[in-house]
Amino acid sequence: MEMEHRSSLLEFVILFFLMFTMFGCGITENENPIPGEVVNLSHFTVENFPRVDGSTSNRPMMVVLACEIFNLKYRTYESFDGTMQPYPENDTSKPKEVTFVRNIYFNKTILAYERLIRDSTDVILVANEPSQDHLRLAESLGVRMSVAPIALDGLVFLLNSTNPINSLTPEQLIGIFVGDIKNWKNVGGTDAVINPYLRNRNSGSQELMEKLVMQGRTMIDAPDMMVSDMMGLVNRIASDPNGIGYTVYYYNAIMVPREGVKRISVNGVNPDAGTINSGAYKYTAPVYAVIRSNLNPTSNAYLFWKWLRTDAGQLAVAKSGYVAYRGKS
């Protein structure tokens, strides 16, 4: 018994060491909001605004944040790509600011992290922490990143609206995406082959899927079922009665509330703002603001990153439609 205890202790020490060497060298966690503190951004202009990048689902947040900083009015419209996007209204007293905000562009999670690590941008807003590939790149370049949660989102599962299934268990979801469950009748549906759609490696949705759901299980190897962007996945589900895929709640509920596609419950809990805020929905996850750890604390990029965790910043995050992180129960 003593020998088994020593062996278990040794295994724990080794595991802790490996985790420390793998993650500790690349990330500095900053877990808590900073309520009550005031960060003044009134000196921000188009010329000195930090370079910001991020994931597709976080661009609307950034537009609202910039509108709040520049005191611009905005409305939500359907964009050329079919997504609902906030858009600053014309303001003859601030033409440069309006143009600046309208031209905000995000390069998606994978490239955003690469650009941050290579010092091509200052702050990124993303749905996941850096992947192993990004950590290795950062380590190779001697870069550390500071990661702070600023909002809450959730990984959700989408089905075609004609599918009678409205809820699945975590075990059923794993079974589908490892290939053990191949027919909808095995989970209470009709007799039809399941078409599980996947996201590409290092994308925000894929990182969340592997972290929150799969937890070390190997997903099916199906290149023909892989979709490189979230809109593409939604379109595939809308046209496939037997499809299932995953994305983040904000993208599905706020940006692309598509007819023909429905969001299902997990263990009977429907993902919405309330269940994400309370943590009742199983696959809830933070949205992060990430910077390089060596940023000057007086720089505008650092001030913006810090402001996001203040009361004013969190209020602006909430105005974008996200669940503010300070509301986490």
N, C-alpha and C positions, 0 to 999 in steps of 0.2 A: 504493500500500500504506500509506504514511504517512497519507494522507487518510482511508482506511478505519479505521485505528487511532484517529485523533483522533475520528472520528465515533462509533465504538463507545464510546470513553471518555466522550464527551459524553453519549451515551445513558445510560450507566451512572450518571453523576453526576446527571442529571435524574431517573432512576428512583429513586436513593437519596434524593434530596431529596423527591420526592413521597411515598415511603414514610415518611420521617421526619415530614413535616408531617401525614400522614394518621394515623399511629399514635403518634408520639412525644408528641403533645400530650395523649393521653388515657390512656396506660398506662405504668406503671412495672413492669418485669419483676423478679421475685425468684425466680430459677431454682433455687437450691440449698436442700436441707434443712439443718437446723442441728443435726447429731448432737452429743451430749455436753452440750448446753445444757439447763438445767432451767428450766421456766416453771411457777411455782406457781399452780394454779387452785383451791386449797383454800378460798379465800374466796368462791368462786362460790355464789350462792344463786338461788332462783327469782326473787327480786326484782331482782337485779343481773345476771342472765344476759344476754349480748348478744342483740340481735335477729338471728335467723339465718333466711335464706330460701334457695331454690335450685331445682334441677331435680327432677323427679319421681323420677328414678333415684338421687338423692343423699339423699332423706329417710331411708331406712334407715340410711345412714351416720351422719346427724346423731343419730338415736335412740340408736345404739350409743355415739357420742361422749358424748352427755349422760349415758347410763347409766354410762359409765366415770368421768366427772367427779363424778357424785353417788354413785358406788359402789352402783348398783342392779343386781340380777340381772334378766336378760331372756331371753325365749324367742321363737322365730319361729313365727308363726301365719299362716293365710290370712286376709287382710283382707276387708272387705265388697266391695271392688272387684276381688277375685280375685288380688291381688298378695300375695306372701309378705312379711310385715313383722315386724321385731323389736318386741317388746312388753314393757315392764317388768312384772315380777311385783309383786304386792302387797307392801308393806313398811309395817307399821303405825308404824314409827319415822320414816318419811319420806313421809307422805301427800301433802304439797304437791309434792314432787319427782316422785313417781310420776304425779300428775295432770298436772304440767307436761310431762313427757316424752311421755305418751300424747297430749297435744294438740298436739304439734309438727306444723306444717303448712307445706308448701312450695307456692309459687304458680307453679311451672314457670319455665323459663329466661327467657323473654321478660319477664315481669312482674317476676321477681326482679331482673334488671338495672335495669329502670326504677325499682324501689323503692329499690335501692341508690343510684342516681344522684340520686334526689330526696330522699335521706336519710330514707326510710321504713323502712329496715332497716340493719343494721351490717355484716354479713358474709353473703356468699352462696357456696354450694357448687354449682358448675355444671360441665357437661361440655365447655364451650368458652369461649374468650376472647370479649370483647365483639364483637358484630357491628358492621358499618359504621353501621347505624341507631343502635345504642347509643352508639357513639363520637361520632356527630354530636350526639346528645342531650346527652352529657356535655360536649362542647366548648361547646355553646350555653349551658350552665349553669355553665361554668368549673370542672368537676369532673375530677379525675384519679383513676385507679383503680390500685391495686397488686394484681398478679396473681401468685399463687404456686401451683405444682403440688403437689398433696398425694397424688395417687393416679394409677394408670394404668387406662385402660379401652380399649375398642376399638370401632370401628364395624363391625357385623356385618350380614350379609345373611341374610334368612329366606325360606324356601320352604315350601310345603305338603309334608308328609311323603310324599305320594304321588308327588311329582315325582322322577324318576330322577336328576336333576342333583345332584351332591354337591360340585362345585367349579367355579368360574369364574375367568377371568383378569381383571386390571384392565381390559384392553382390551374384553373382553366386557361387563363391568359398565357401562363408559362407553357402549358401543354400545347397550345396552338402555335406558339412562336418557336418551340423546339421541334415541332413536327410530330409530336405524339398524338395530338388530336387533329384529325384531318377532315372530319365531316361535321356539319352543324348539328346533325341529329344527336351527336354525342354530348352536346351541351344544351339539349332541349329545343333545338331548332328543327328546320326541315332537312330532308335527306338531300344534301348538296355539299360539294367539296368546298372547303374553306380556302379562300385566297388571302393569305396574310401578306400585307405590304410592309416593306422595311424602309428605313431611312439610311442615308449614307454614313459611313464611318466619320466620327468626330463632329457630326452635326449636333445641335443642341438636343433635338428630340431623341436621337440615337443614344447619346450619352445618358440622358435621363432614363430611357428604356432599360439600358444595361445596368444602371445603378439602382433604380428603384424597383424594377420588376424582375429582371433576370437574375441579378445578384450572383453572377458567376456561371450561370447556365449558358451553354452555347446555342445561339439562335440558328435557325435554318440557313443553309447556304443556298440562296436563291437569287442570283444576280438579276434575273428577269423581273423579279418582284420588287427591286430596289428603286426608290424614287428620290431624286436629288433635291427636291424642294417641297415645302409644305403645301403650296397651292397645287402642285402636281399630285400629291397624295390625296388631297380633298377631291380633286377631279376624278381620280381613279375610283375612289369609294362611291362617288355620286353615280358613276356609270356601271358599277359592279355590284349586283344584288348579293353576292356571296363574299364580298371583300371585308377586310378589317384592317385598320391602320391606327397610328398613334401620332399625336401632335400635342401642343401645349394648349391649355384651356383658353388663354387670352386670345390666341390666334383663331381658334374655332368659334368662341362665343362672341368676340368683339370685332375681329377683323374680317372673318369669313363665315358669317352665319348662313351657310348655304342650305337651300332647300334640297331635299333628296339625301341629306346626310344627317345622322343623329348621333348624339353623344350618349354613351351608355354608362350605367352605374357599375361600381365595383363593390361586391359584397352588399349590394342593395343601397349603397350611398351614392347619390348623384353629385357629380362635381359641379359646384357653383361657388359664388363668392363667399357664402356663409360657411360651407363645409371646408373650403380651402382655408379660410381664416381660422376656423376652430381646429383644423387638423383632423376632422372627422373623415375627410376623404383621404384614402390611404396614400395616394401618390402625389401628395403636395410637396412642392419644392421651392426654394428661394430663387429669386432673380438677383443677379449680382452686378455690382459696379466694380470694375477691376482696373487697377493702375499698376505701373512699375513702382516698386517699393522705394526706389531712390529719387522719386519726385521731390522737388523742393517744396516744403510745407507752405511757402508763401506764393507758390505758383498758382495761376488761375485753374489749372487742371486739378491740382490737389484741393483747392478751395471748392470747386464744383463737386468733386467726389465726396468731400466732407459735408457739403450743404445737403446732398441727397439724403443724409441720415438725420438731419435736423427736422424739427417740426415743420418748418416751411417746405423743405424738400419732400418730406413724406406726404404733405398735403398736395403738393404738385403731382407726385406719383399717383395718388388716389384719384386726382382729377383726370388722369389718363385712362382710367378704367381698371387699373390694377388694384389688387388688395395690398395696401401699404404694409410694409414689414413690421411697423410699430404696432399694428393691430394683431400681431400673432398671439394667439392664446397659449 
